[in-house]
Structure formats: structure tokens, C-alpha cells
Amino acid sequence: MELLYFVLAAHGLTQILVYGSIFDKVRPTDGWIGKLLSCPMCTGFWVGVFLFGINGYTELFTYEYNLANLLILGWLSSGTS
């Protein structure tokens, strides 16, 4: 169940960052940050890394802090976003 919560949180946050109209005025469109925030797979990876980083502060999902989990959850988030 933790994995489902992680995937749903990552998908939702990625969609808001990439497509949410609330960020239209502040979302950069040029440069590497603009490219990053226009690509759901790219943004999804970093959202996964962010969620992994804060997983100790939530009860929805808990993963051991190590490099393998960081990469796997980043890839999972990218693939499902």
C-alpha cells in the first residue's frame, strides 16, 4: 500500500508542477529549468527524489534512506508520471 501512496503522490505533484495553471506565471520556460519543468518524466524523477527525501516526515510511506532506494523511487516516479 505504501508504494501506491508514493506513486499517487508523485504523479499528483508532477502533474501540478508541469501542467498546473497556478504556476503559469512563475514557471520558467527558458533554459534548463524550463526544459525540466516542461517534461513530466524529468520532473517526475526529481519529485520522486524529493518525496524520498521527506519520507521520514510522513506516515504514508517509509523507505530506508540509501542510494539504491533514492534511484529506484526516482525512476519509479518518472515512469509513472
C-alpha positions as a printed Julia matrix, in Angstrom:
81×3 Matrix{Float64}:
  0.0    0.0     0.0
  2.95   2.33    0.72
  4.1    2.01   -2.88
  0.66   3.0    -4.18
  0.63   6.07   -1.93
  4.1    7.02   -3.15
  3.14   6.64   -6.82
 -0.08   8.63   -6.41
  1.68  11.44   -4.51
  4.48  11.57   -7.08
  2.06  11.57  -10.01
 -0.09  14.31   -8.49
  2.82  16.57   -7.6
  4.42  16.09  -11.01
  1.19  16.95  -12.84
  0.72  20.08  -10.74
  4.3   21.26  -11.33
  4.29  20.56  -15.09
  0.71  21.37  -16.1
 -0.89  23.3   -13.21
 -2.17  26.7   -14.27
 -1.42  28.04  -10.79
  2.28  28.04  -11.74
  1.9   29.55  -15.23
  3.16  32.98  -14.13
  6.18  31.7   -12.19
  7.14  28.58  -14.17
 10.27  29.3   -16.25
 10.06  28.47  -19.96
 13.68  29.04  -20.99
 16.93  27.4   -20.01
 17.47  24.04  -18.38
 14.91  24.66  -15.62
 12.31  25.47  -18.28
 13.12  22.21  -20.06
 12.99  20.3   -16.77
  9.59  21.7   -15.8
  8.08  21.02  -19.23
  8.99  17.32  -19.16
  6.85  15.07  -16.92
  9.49  12.31  -16.9
 12.29  14.7   -15.87
 10.22  16.48  -13.26
  8.83  13.13  -12.12
 12.31  11.85  -11.31
 13.12  14.85   -9.14
  9.7   14.69   -7.49
 10.48  11.07   -6.59
 13.83  12.12   -5.13
 12.11  14.89   -3.16
  9.43  12.54   -1.81
 12.11  10.03   -0.88
 13.92  12.79    0.99
 10.86  13.67    3.05
  9.62  10.13    3.6
 10.78  10.25    7.23
  8.27  13.04    7.88
  5.18  11.2     6.65
  3.31   8.1     7.68
  2.07   7.36    4.16
  5.29   5.68    3.07
  8.55   4.81    4.78
 11.65   3.72    2.93
 15.15   3.17    4.24
 17.49   6.02    3.34
 20.07   4.65    0.9
 21.25   5.39   -2.63
 19.53   2.39   -4.2
 16.12   3.41   -2.83
 16.68   7.0    -3.9
 17.37   5.98   -7.5
 14.65   3.34   -7.7
 11.97   5.65   -6.31
 13.13   8.44   -8.63
 12.85   6.1   -11.61
  9.5    4.78  -10.44
  8.15   8.29  -10.06
  9.44   9.26  -13.5
  7.95   6.18  -15.14
  4.54   6.57  -13.56
  4.28  10.31  -14.1
